[in-house]
Amino acid sequence: MDNPSSSLQPPEIHVLSEVLANQIAAGEVVERPASVVKELVENSLDAGATQIEVRIEQGGKKLIRVSDNGCGMTAAQSRLSLERHATSKIRSVDDLFRIRTMGFRGEALPSIASVSHLTLESRVASEVDGVQLTLQGGKNLEESRVVLLAGTRITVRNLFFNTPARLKFMRAERTESAHISDFLQRVALANPHVGFLLFINGKESLTLRIGSDDREMERRLGTILGGDFANNCLTLDCQQEQVRVSGWLGLPTLHRGSGAAMHLFVNDRWVRDKVLTHAVREAYRDLMPRDRYPVVAVFIDLPPDQVDVNVHPAKQEVRFHHRNFIHSLVKRSLAEALAEMGCRTYHHPLIDQQDNGSPPTASSFSALGENPSVSADLPAAVSQPAHWDAPVFSQASSSSRPKSGGGGATKVSERWGGAAPSSRPLSEESTTTPSLFRSHGPLGRALAQVHGTYILAQTQEGIILVDQHAAHERIIYEQLKRSHDGSGPQRQMLLIPEVLELSSTEADRLNRHLKGLARLGLVVEPFGEKAFTVRELPALLGTSSVANLIMDLVTDLEKYGESEALNSQLEKVLTTMACHGSVRANRTMTLEEMNALLRQIEATHFSGQCGHGRPTYITITLPELEKMFGRR
């Protein structure tokens, strides 16, 4: 039998034409209009520009124009820049492993030119006029002289006019415009020394002035990360060996439904990196719901030879030489900064924040001390504490992203007075004297309970509204965590064991997890075929809603398992316990109980948000109140 392969003729091998090779390269470099803007803006940054203007029409498909005031190019340099693999940024193989520029491949301009009508105009400051080069689909180069300011202006018209297969994959105009705007905002975070302008269909869409001071940087943060970010973030600056971690961290109560608001940069290059993303989420893991994402801008600065940025055509992925060290450093730096925010919570933007300063540093909110003499057992054990060591705060300071290596946040610098709160009626003591606020701590003195759910307190700086259930939930949660870090939770025996009568299915589930419940401090024993007695509970929880608590915990144990699986998900289980053990909404509290709860909040880590990521209290400052009533 003849071999069928013997009749096959080998295909002819030939060299691709320059235009076709450039179009193939364009498929890697130019995915959509935003890719063109990215390449051109990065070239402007490498040219030392301090002002960059971008104009687009029809989502960039009809027109993209990027103008800058950078160093510009001579006529010879401009012609050479349109040649494939021509670049001023690397000269040897070694340079690939110490990249310091944004662009370096030398493919962007010829690739873009091959799929568009491109005009390049540029002038160096030492020449009277500039050069203008035009190409159509990468061919028919025309050159002329032109009058323009020093810098470079590149106009791209009719993108993908000669590659209709790629053009049909473009999304709606609004979507493509949004991608371009998103890119410019990310670049602007990493380049506060550069001003950016974006015009969409002739209308000014984005204006970011040079962030020469804290106020301008605050405006830029507000524009990019949301108007409430500047008042609800911490600045971060930590360095170990040759690696620096800096930026801004949104409070845990400021979370989003996707990771789009997590901006991560390596040597000022925006990246998508699983190592960094995981490290950031781990730092916030205990402070917000598991399906939510923090709002951050985190910058990793390290020697260029310690990171490979040449692993993706669009340069959006990197590879660290010491990934485990980077992961550990980022996670630890963020976690320590968040721990030092104390009981700070979400600042609600009730009115325009015209007079606010820059975002406070992480060191502005030192970690609060914890006092075992303060009980979290509400309502039975709520009372004015006989002894209270006041928590410690450091003075607030203003800072934008620091530019010098630091060893982390500074520690204690100021202490509130430590006298126990007065138990006299409100009518017997002034509510405006500084001594009262010092004796009552940073959350002030309780005035009333609102709708059976919120505590209204007055401080020297304004008023505070506390969600009593969310606040007490965090208190109990932190105490449960500490008990499980040691020898296990302290138990209390019920004087009268509670009997649970369950269905067959529920009884089977509960039987499977009696040991797991015992590890959590709940002693449950069979009492007949489908009944159980609850004999002991964690002392922190009290005795309310025992049946609901146990069945919810069984659900968690079914989901996460016991042993290692349970340990890895212990925060979720403890959150369930804390939620059941905390004082409920619509439970009337006395002034004494409310003040005791305020003191416990002040003495608890991460008390600005509950385990579900909701704020435990909201502050309204006196200037804000005065503005609301027209006094300012």
C-alpha positions as CSV (number, residue, x, y, z in Angstrom):
1,M,0.0,0.0,0.0
2,D,1.3,3.4,-0.9
3,N,2.3,5.8,1.8
4,P,-0.2,8.7,1.5
5,S,2.4,11.1,2.9
6,S,4.8,10.4,0.1
7,S,2.5,12.2,-2.4
8,L,2.3,15.3,-0.3
9,Q,4.4,18.3,-1.4
10,P,6.1,20.3,1.3
11,P,4.7,23.9,1.5
12,E,6.9,26.7,0.1
13,I,8.7,28.7,2.7
14,H,9.1,32.4,2.0
15,V,9.9,35.6,3.8
16,L,7.0,37.8,4.8
17,S,6.7,41.2,3.3
18,E,7.5,44.0,5.7
19,V,3.9,45.3,5.7
20,L,2.5,41.9,6.5
21,A,5.1,41.3,9.2
22,N,4.2,44.7,10.8
23,Q,0.5,43.8,10.6
24,I,1.1,40.5,12.5
25,A,3.1,42.5,15.0
26,A,0.2,44.9,15.3
27,G,-2.0,42.0,16.3
28,E,0.2,41.6,19.4
29,V,0.8,45.3,20.2
30,V,-2.5,46.9,18.9
31,E,-5.4,45.0,20.4
32,R,-7.8,48.0,20.4
33,P,-7.7,51.8,20.3
34,A,-6.6,51.9,23.9
35,S,-3.6,49.9,23.0
36,V,-2.5,52.6,20.5
37,V,-3.0,55.3,23.2
38,K,-1.0,53.2,25.7
39,E,2.0,52.9,23.3
40,L,2.0,56.5,22.3
41,V,1.6,57.9,25.8
42,E,4.3,55.6,27.2
43,N,6.6,57.0,24.4
44,S,5.7,60.5,25.6
45,L,6.6,59.7,29.2
46,D,9.9,58.2,28.1
47,A,10.5,61.5,26.2
48,G,10.3,63.4,29.5
49,A,6.9,65.1,28.8
50,T,5.2,67.0,31.6
51,Q,2.0,67.7,29.6
52,I,0.2,65.1,27.5
53,E,-3.0,65.7,25.6
54,V,-5.1,62.9,24.0
55,R,-7.9,63.4,21.6
56,I,-10.1,60.7,20.2
57,E,-13.2,60.4,18.0
58,Q,-15.6,57.5,17.7
59,G,-13.9,55.6,20.5
60,G,-10.5,56.0,18.8
61,K,-11.5,54.2,15.6
62,K,-11.8,57.4,13.6
63,L,-9.1,59.5,15.3
64,I,-6.4,59.2,18.0
65,R,-4.1,62.2,18.5
66,V,-1.4,62.2,21.3
67,S,0.5,65.5,21.8
68,D,3.3,66.0,24.3
69,N,6.0,68.6,25.3
70,G,8.8,66.0,25.5
71,C,12.2,66.2,24.0
72,G,11.0,65.6,20.4
73,M,12.9,64.0,17.5
74,T,15.0,65.3,14.6
75,A,14.0,64.4,11.0
76,A,16.4,61.5,10.9
77,Q,15.3,60.2,14.3
78,S,11.6,60.5,13.2
79,R,12.2,58.4,10.0
80,L,14.1,55.8,12.0
81,S,11.4,55.5,14.6
82,L,9.1,54.1,11.9
83,E,11.4,51.3,11.2
84,R,10.7,48.0,12.8
85,H,12.8,47.1,15.8
86,A,14.2,50.6,16.0
87,T,14.5,52.0,19.6
88,S,16.5,54.3,21.7
89,K,15.9,52.4,24.9
90,I,18.0,49.2,24.7
91,R,21.3,48.4,23.0
92,S,22.2,45.0,24.3
93,V,20.7,41.7,25.6
94,D,21.7,42.8,29.2
95,D,19.5,45.9,28.9
96,L,16.5,43.6,28.6
97,F,17.0,42.6,32.2
98,R,17.3,46.1,33.6
99,I,14.5,48.0,31.8
100,R,14.0,51.5,33.2
101,T,11.7,52.9,30.4
102,M,8.0,52.3,29.7
103,G,8.5,51.2,26.1
104,F,11.4,49.3,24.6
105,R,10.3,46.8,22.0
106,G,10.7,49.2,19.0
107,E,7.5,47.8,17.3
108,A,4.8,50.2,18.4
109,L,5.0,52.9,15.7
110,P,5.6,50.7,12.6
111,S,2.9,48.3,13.9
112,I,0.4,51.1,14.4
113,A,1.3,52.7,11.0
114,S,0.7,49.4,9.2
115,V,-3.0,49.4,10.2
116,S,-3.9,53.1,10.0
117,H,-3.3,56.4,8.4
118,L,-0.5,57.8,10.6
119,T,1.0,61.3,10.8
120,L,4.1,61.9,12.9
121,E,5.1,65.5,13.7
122,S,8.1,66.3,16.0
123,R,10.5,69.1,16.8
124,V,13.5,69.3,19.0
125,A,14.0,72.6,20.9
126,S,17.3,73.4,19.1
127,E,15.6,73.5,15.6
128,V,13.4,76.3,14.2
129,D,10.8,74.0,12.7
130,G,9.9,70.4,12.9
131,V,9.3,67.4,10.6
132,Q,6.1,65.8,9.4
133,L,5.9,62.2,8.2
134,T,2.8,60.6,6.8
135,L,2.1,56.9,6.0
136,Q,-1.0,55.0,4.7
137,G,-1.0,51.4,5.9
138,G,2.7,51.6,6.6
139,K,3.5,52.6,3.0
140,N,3.9,55.7,0.8
141,L,6.1,57.7,3.2
142,E,5.8,61.5,2.7
143,E,8.0,64.0,4.4
144,S,7.6,67.8,4.9
145,R,8.6,70.6,7.3
146,V,6.1,71.9,9.8
147,V,5.8,74.7,12.4
148,L,5.0,73.4,15.9
149,L,6.1,73.6,19.5
150,A,8.9,71.5,20.8
151,G,7.7,68.0,21.4
152,T,5.8,65.3,19.4
153,R,2.3,65.0,18.0
154,I,1.2,61.7,16.5
155,T,-2.2,61.4,14.7
156,V,-3.7,58.0,13.9
157,R,-6.8,58.0,11.6
158,N,-9.0,55.1,10.4
159,L,-7.5,52.5,12.7
160,F,-7.7,48.9,11.2
161,F,-9.0,50.4,7.9
162,N,-7.1,47.6,6.0
163,T,-7.8,44.8,8.5
164,P,-11.6,44.5,8.6
165,A,-11.5,41.2,10.4
166,R,-9.9,43.0,13.4
167,L,-12.2,46.0,13.0
168,K,-15.3,44.0,13.5
169,F,-14.2,42.9,16.9
170,M,-14.2,46.5,18.2
171,R,-16.7,47.2,20.8
172,A,-19.2,50.1,21.1
173,E,-17.8,53.6,20.9
174,R,-18.5,54.3,24.6
175,T,-16.8,51.1,25.6
176,E,-13.6,51.8,23.7
177,S,-13.6,55.4,25.0
178,A,-13.9,54.1,28.6
179,H,-10.9,51.8,28.1
180,I,-8.8,54.8,27.0
181,S,-10.0,56.9,29.9
182,D,-9.2,54.0,32.3
183,F,-5.7,53.7,31.0
184,L,-5.0,57.4,31.3
185,Q,-6.2,57.4,34.9
186,R,-3.9,54.5,35.8
187,V,-0.9,56.2,34.2
188,A,-1.8,59.4,36.0
189,L,-1.6,57.7,39.4
190,A,2.0,56.7,38.7
191,N,3.0,60.0,37.2
192,P,1.8,62.9,39.4
193,H,4.5,65.1,37.9
194,V,2.7,64.9,34.5
195,G,-0.5,66.7,33.5
196,F,-3.1,64.8,31.3
197,L,-5.9,66.0,29.1
198,L,-8.4,63.8,27.4
199,F,-10.9,65.1,24.7
200,I,-13.6,62.7,23.5
201,N,-15.4,63.9,20.3
202,G,-14.2,67.4,20.9
203,K,-15.3,67.6,24.5
204,E,-13.0,67.8,27.5
205,S,-13.5,64.5,29.4
206,L,-10.6,64.3,31.8
207,T,-8.4,66.9,33.3
208,L,-5.5,66.0,35.6
209,R,-3.2,68.8,36.6
210,I,0.3,68.3,37.7
211,G,0.3,67.0,41.3
212,S,2.8,69.5,42.6
213,D,1.4,69.6,46.1
214,D,-0.8,67.6,48.5
215,R,-4.0,69.3,47.4
216,E,-3.5,68.6,43.7
217,M,-2.6,65.0,44.5
218,E,-5.8,64.7,46.6
219,R,-7.8,66.0,43.7
220,R,-6.2,63.5,41.4
221,L,-6.9,60.7,43.8
222,G,-10.6,61.9,44.0
223,T,-10.9,62.0,40.2
224,I,-9.4,58.5,39.7
225,L,-10.4,56.5,42.8
226,G,-13.7,58.3,43.7
227,G,-14.6,61.5,45.5
228,D,-14.8,59.7,48.9
229,F,-11.4,58.1,48.6
230,A,-9.2,60.9,49.9
231,N,-11.1,61.1,53.1
232,N,-11.2,57.3,53.6
233,C,-7.6,56.2,52.9
234,L,-4.2,55.8,54.5
235,T,-0.9,56.5,52.9
236,L,1.7,53.7,52.9
237,D,5.5,53.9,52.8
238,C,7.6,50.9,53.8
239,Q,11.0,49.7,52.7
240,Q,13.0,46.5,53.2
241,E,16.4,46.0,51.7
242,Q,16.1,47.3,48.1
243,V,12.3,47.0,47.8
244,R,9.9,49.9,48.6
245,V,6.1,49.5,49.0
246,S,4.2,52.8,49.0
247,G,0.9,54.2,47.9
248,W,-2.6,54.7,49.2
249,L,-4.9,52.2,50.9
250,G,-8.7,52.6,51.1
251,L,-10.3,51.9,54.4
252,P,-11.8,48.4,54.5
253,T,-15.3,49.9,54.5
254,L,-14.6,51.4,51.0
255,H,-14.8,48.2,49.0
256,R,-15.9,47.3,45.5
257,G,-17.6,44.3,43.7
258,S,-14.6,43.7,41.4
259,G,-10.9,44.2,41.3
260,A,-11.0,47.1,38.9
261,A,-10.2,49.6,41.7
262,M,-7.1,47.7,42.8
263,H,-4.3,49.6,41.0
264,L,-0.9,47.8,41.3
265,F,2.3,49.2,39.9
266,V,5.8,47.8,39.6
267,N,8.5,50.5,39.0
268,D,5.6,52.8,38.0
269,R,4.3,50.4,35.4
270,W,0.6,49.3,35.9
271,V,0.5,45.5,35.9
272,R,-1.9,42.6,36.3
273,D,-0.1,40.3,38.7
274,K,-1.5,37.3,40.6
275,V,1.2,37.5,43.3
276,L,0.5,41.1,44.1
277,T,-3.2,40.8,43.8
278,H,-3.2,37.8,46.3
279,A,-1.0,39.7,48.7
280,V,-3.2,42.7,48.8
281,R,-6.4,40.7,49.3
282,E,-4.8,38.6,52.0
283,A,-3.9,41.9,53.9
284,Y,-7.6,42.9,53.8
285,R,-9.0,39.3,54.2
286,D,-10.2,39.7,57.8
287,L,-11.6,43.2,57.2
288,M,-14.2,42.9,54.4
289,P,-16.5,40.3,52.8
290,R,-14.7,37.6,50.9
291,D,-16.3,38.5,47.6
292,R,-15.4,42.2,47.8
293,Y,-12.2,44.0,46.7
294,P,-10.3,46.9,48.3
295,V,-9.7,50.3,46.7
296,V,-5.9,50.8,46.6
297,A,-3.0,52.2,44.6
298,V,0.1,50.3,45.6
299,F,3.5,50.9,44.1
300,I,6.4,48.4,44.3
301,D,9.8,49.9,43.5
302,L,12.8,47.6,43.2
303,P,16.0,47.3,41.1
304,P,15.1,46.7,37.4
305,D,17.3,43.5,37.4
306,Q,15.0,42.0,40.1
307,V,11.9,41.9,37.8
308,D,11.3,40.8,34.2
309,V,8.9,43.1,32.4
310,N,9.5,41.4,29.0
311,V,7.0,38.5,29.5
312,H,4.0,40.0,27.7
313,P,3.6,41.8,24.4
314,A,1.5,44.6,26.1
315,K,4.0,44.7,29.0
316,Q,1.1,44.2,31.5
317,E,2.6,41.2,33.3
318,V,5.8,40.8,35.2
319,R,7.9,38.1,36.7
320,F,9.6,38.7,40.0
321,H,13.0,37.0,40.7
322,H,12.0,36.6,44.4
323,R,8.2,36.3,44.2
324,N,7.8,34.8,47.7
325,F,9.7,37.7,49.3
326,I,7.7,40.2,47.3
327,H,4.4,38.6,48.3
328,S,5.4,38.5,52.0
329,L,6.6,42.1,52.0
330,V,3.5,43.5,50.3
331,K,1.1,41.5,52.5
332,R,2.9,42.4,55.7
333,S,3.3,46.1,54.8
334,L,-0.4,46.5,54.1
335,A,-1.5,44.5,57.1
336,E,0.7,46.6,59.5
337,A,-0.6,49.9,58.0
338,L,-4.2,48.7,58.3
339,A,-3.6,47.6,61.9
340,E,-2.4,51.1,62.8
341,M,-5.6,52.8,61.6
342,G,-7.1,51.9,65.0
343,C,-10.9,52.3,65.1
344,R,-11.0,54.7,62.2
345,T,-14.1,54.1,60.0
346,Y,-15.7,55.4,56.8
347,H,-16.1,59.2,56.6
348,H,-19.4,59.8,54.9
349,P,-19.3,62.6,52.3
350,L,-22.5,64.4,53.5
351,I,-21.3,67.7,52.0
352,D,-18.5,68.9,49.7
353,Q,-15.1,68.5,51.2
354,Q,-13.6,71.8,50.2
355,D,-11.3,72.4,53.2
356,N,-10.0,69.0,53.9
357,G,-6.3,68.3,54.0
358,S,-4.4,65.4,52.3
359,P,-5.1,61.8,53.2
360,P,-3.8,60.9,56.6
361,T,-0.9,58.5,56.9
362,A,-1.2,55.1,58.4
363,S,0.8,56.4,61.3
364,S,-1.9,58.9,62.1
365,F,-4.0,56.1,63.6
366,S,-1.9,54.0,65.9
367,A,-3.0,50.6,66.9
368,L,-5.3,50.8,70.0
369,G,-4.4,48.9,73.1
370,E,-6.7,46.2,74.4
371,N,-7.9,45.8,78.0
372,P,-9.1,42.5,79.4
373,S,-11.0,44.3,82.1
374,V,-13.5,45.6,79.5
375,S,-16.2,42.9,78.9
376,A,-17.9,42.4,75.6
377,D,-20.8,40.4,77.0
378,L,-23.8,42.5,76.2
379,P,-26.3,42.9,77.6
380,A,-25.7,41.0,80.8
381,A,-22.2,42.2,81.4
382,V,-22.5,45.8,80.0
383,S,-21.7,48.3,82.7
384,Q,-19.4,51.2,83.2
385,P,-15.9,49.7,83.5
386,A,-14.3,50.1,86.9
387,H,-10.9,50.7,85.2
388,W,-10.0,51.8,81.7
389,D,-6.6,52.4,80.3
390,A,-7.3,54.9,77.6
391,P,-6.2,54.0,74.0
392,V,-3.3,55.7,72.3
393,F,-3.5,57.8,69.2
394,S,-0.8,59.6,67.2
395,Q,-1.4,63.1,65.8
396,A,-2.8,63.2,62.3
397,S,-0.4,64.3,59.5
398,S,-0.8,65.0,55.8
399,S,1.2,63.3,53.2
400,S,1.0,62.2,49.6
401,R,2.9,59.3,48.2
402,P,6.4,59.7,49.9
403,K,9.5,59.6,47.6
404,S,12.1,58.6,50.2
405,G,12.6,55.2,51.7
406,G,11.0,54.8,55.1
407,G,11.0,52.2,57.8
408,G,7.3,52.2,58.2
409,A,4.9,54.3,60.3
410,T,5.8,56.2,63.4
411,K,4.3,55.0,66.6
412,V,2.7,56.6,69.7
413,S,3.0,60.4,70.0
414,E,-0.1,61.5,72.0
415,R,-2.2,59.9,74.8
416,W,-5.7,60.7,75.8
417,G,-6.5,61.2,79.4
418,G,-7.2,57.9,81.3
419,A,-10.0,58.9,83.8
420,A,-13.0,56.6,83.8
421,P,-16.1,58.1,82.3
422,S,-18.4,59.9,84.7
423,S,-21.7,58.2,85.5
424,R,-23.5,61.4,86.5
425,P,-26.6,62.4,84.5
426,L,-26.1,64.5,81.4
427,S,-27.7,67.5,83.1
428,E,-25.1,67.6,85.8
429,E,-22.1,67.9,83.5
430,S,-21.3,70.2,80.5
431,T,-21.1,68.5,77.2
432,T,-18.6,70.9,75.7
433,T,-15.7,71.1,78.0
434,P,-12.4,69.7,76.7
435,S,-11.9,67.8,79.9
436,L,-15.1,65.8,79.4
437,F,-13.9,64.7,75.9
438,R,-10.5,63.7,77.2
439,S,-12.1,61.6,80.0
440,H,-14.5,59.9,77.6
441,G,-11.9,59.1,74.9
442,P,-11.9,59.7,71.1
443,L,-15.4,58.5,70.5
444,G,-16.8,60.9,73.1
445,R,-19.8,60.6,75.3
446,A,-23.1,58.9,74.4
447,L,-26.1,61.3,74.2
448,A,-28.9,59.1,73.0
449,Q,-30.0,56.0,71.2
450,V,-31.6,56.6,67.8
451,H,-34.3,54.2,66.5
452,G,-33.1,51.5,68.9
453,T,-30.2,50.8,66.6
454,Y,-27.7,53.7,66.6
455,I,-25.8,55.4,69.4
456,L,-25.4,59.2,69.1
457,A,-22.2,60.4,70.7
458,Q,-20.6,63.9,70.9
459,T,-16.9,64.5,70.6
460,Q,-14.8,67.6,70.8
461,E,-14.6,67.6,67.0
462,G,-18.3,66.8,66.2
463,I,-20.7,63.9,66.5
464,I,-20.6,60.2,65.9
465,L,-23.3,57.7,64.9
466,V,-22.5,54.1,66.0
467,D,-24.2,51.0,64.7
468,Q,-24.5,49.2,68.0
469,H,-24.8,45.7,66.5
470,A,-21.9,46.1,63.9
471,A,-19.6,47.6,66.6
472,H,-20.3,44.9,69.2
473,E,-19.9,42.3,66.5
474,R,-16.3,43.4,65.8
475,I,-15.5,43.6,69.5
476,I,-16.7,40.0,70.1
477,Y,-15.0,38.8,66.9
478,E,-11.6,40.1,67.9
479,Q,-11.9,38.6,71.4
480,L,-12.9,35.2,69.8
481,K,-9.9,35.4,67.6
482,R,-7.6,36.0,70.6
483,S,-9.2,33.1,72.5
484,H,-8.5,30.8,69.5
485,D,-5.0,31.9,69.2
486,G,-4.4,30.6,72.7
487,S,-5.7,27.5,74.5
488,G,-9.2,27.9,73.2
489,P,-12.2,30.0,74.1
490,Q,-13.3,30.3,77.8
491,R,-16.5,28.5,78.3
492,Q,-19.5,29.0,80.6
493,M,-21.8,26.3,81.7
494,L,-25.5,26.9,81.3
495,L,-27.4,26.6,84.5
496,I,-30.3,25.0,82.6
497,P,-29.1,23.2,79.5
498,E,-31.0,24.2,76.4
499,V,-32.7,21.4,74.4
500,L,-32.7,21.4,70.6
501,E,-35.3,19.4,68.8
502,L,-34.4,18.9,65.2
503,S,-35.5,17.2,62.1
504,S,-33.8,13.9,61.0
505,T,-31.7,15.7,58.5
506,E,-30.6,18.4,60.9
507,A,-29.8,15.9,63.6
508,D,-27.6,13.9,61.2
509,R,-25.7,17.0,60.3
510,L,-25.3,18.1,63.9
511,N,-24.0,14.6,64.9
512,R,-21.3,14.8,62.3
513,H,-19.9,18.1,63.8
514,L,-20.1,17.7,67.6
515,K,-16.3,17.7,67.8
516,G,-16.0,20.7,65.6
517,L,-18.4,22.6,67.8
518,A,-16.5,21.6,70.9
519,R,-13.3,23.1,69.4
520,L,-15.2,26.3,69.0
521,G,-16.3,26.2,72.7
522,L,-19.8,24.8,72.3
523,V,-20.5,21.6,74.2
524,V,-23.5,19.8,72.6
525,E,-24.6,16.3,73.6
526,P,-27.2,13.9,72.1
527,F,-30.4,13.8,74.1
528,G,-32.5,11.1,72.4
529,E,-32.9,10.3,68.8
530,K,-33.3,13.7,67.3
531,A,-32.7,16.0,70.3
532,F,-29.6,17.6,71.7
533,T,-28.7,19.5,74.9
534,V,-26.4,22.5,74.8
535,R,-24.4,22.5,78.0
536,E,-21.6,25.0,77.5
537,L,-21.0,28.1,75.3
538,P,-18.1,30.5,74.8
539,A,-18.3,32.9,77.7
540,L,-18.3,35.9,75.3
541,L,-21.6,34.9,73.6
542,G,-24.2,34.9,76.3
543,T,-27.1,32.6,75.9
544,S,-29.4,34.2,73.3
545,S,-30.4,32.5,70.0
546,V,-28.5,29.3,70.8
547,A,-30.4,27.2,68.3
548,N,-29.8,29.5,65.4
549,L,-26.2,29.9,66.3
550,I,-25.5,26.2,66.4
551,M,-27.3,25.5,63.1
552,D,-25.5,28.3,61.4
553,L,-22.2,27.0,62.6
554,V,-23.1,23.5,61.5
555,T,-23.7,25.0,58.0
556,D,-20.2,26.6,58.1
557,L,-18.6,23.3,59.2
558,E,-20.4,21.4,56.4
559,K,-19.1,24.0,53.9
560,Y,-15.5,24.3,55.1
561,G,-15.0,21.0,56.9
562,E,-13.0,20.5,60.0
563,S,-9.3,20.2,60.7
564,E,-7.2,22.1,58.2
565,A,-10.1,23.3,56.2
566,L,-11.8,24.7,59.2
567,N,-8.6,26.4,60.4
568,S,-8.2,28.1,57.0
569,Q,-11.8,29.4,57.2
570,L,-11.8,30.1,60.9
571,E,-12.5,33.8,60.3
572,K,-15.7,33.1,58.6
573,V,-16.9,30.8,61.4
574,L,-15.9,33.2,64.1
575,T,-17.7,36.0,62.2
576,T,-20.9,33.9,62.3
577,M,-20.4,33.4,66.1
578,A,-19.8,37.1,66.7
579,C,-22.8,38.1,64.7
580,H,-25.0,35.8,66.9
581,G,-23.4,36.9,70.1
582,S,-23.5,40.7,69.6
583,V,-26.2,43.1,70.9
584,R,-29.0,43.2,68.3
585,A,-30.6,46.2,66.7
586,N,-33.8,47.5,68.4
587,R,-32.4,46.6,71.8
588,T,-32.8,49.5,74.1
589,M,-29.6,50.5,75.9
590,T,-29.0,52.8,78.9
591,L,-26.5,55.6,78.7
592,E,-24.2,53.6,80.9
593,E,-24.3,50.7,78.5
594,M,-23.8,52.9,75.5
595,N,-20.7,54.6,77.0
596,A,-19.3,51.2,77.9
597,L,-19.7,50.1,74.3
598,L,-17.9,53.2,73.1
599,R,-15.0,52.4,75.4
600,Q,-14.8,48.9,74.1
601,I,-14.8,50.1,70.5
602,E,-11.8,52.3,71.3
603,A,-9.9,49.4,72.7
604,T,-10.5,47.0,69.8
605,H,-8.4,46.4,66.7
606,F,-10.1,47.1,63.3
607,S,-13.2,48.4,65.1
608,G,-14.0,50.8,62.3
609,Q,-15.8,48.0,60.4
610,C,-17.6,44.8,61.3
611,G,-16.6,41.4,60.0
612,H,-18.9,41.9,57.0
613,G,-17.1,45.0,55.9
614,R,-19.8,47.5,57.0
615,P,-18.8,50.7,58.9
616,T,-19.4,50.5,62.6
617,Y,-19.7,54.2,63.0
618,I,-19.7,57.4,61.0
619,T,-18.2,60.7,62.0
620,I,-19.7,64.1,61.2
621,T,-17.3,67.0,62.1
622,L,-18.4,70.3,63.5
623,P,-17.3,72.2,60.4
624,E,-19.5,69.9,58.3
625,L,-22.5,70.5,60.6
626,E,-21.9,74.2,60.4
627,K,-21.8,74.1,56.6
628,M,-25.1,72.1,56.6
629,F,-26.8,74.8,58.6
630,G,-25.2,77.7,56.6
631,R,-22.9,78.8,59.4
632,R,-19.8,78.6,57.2
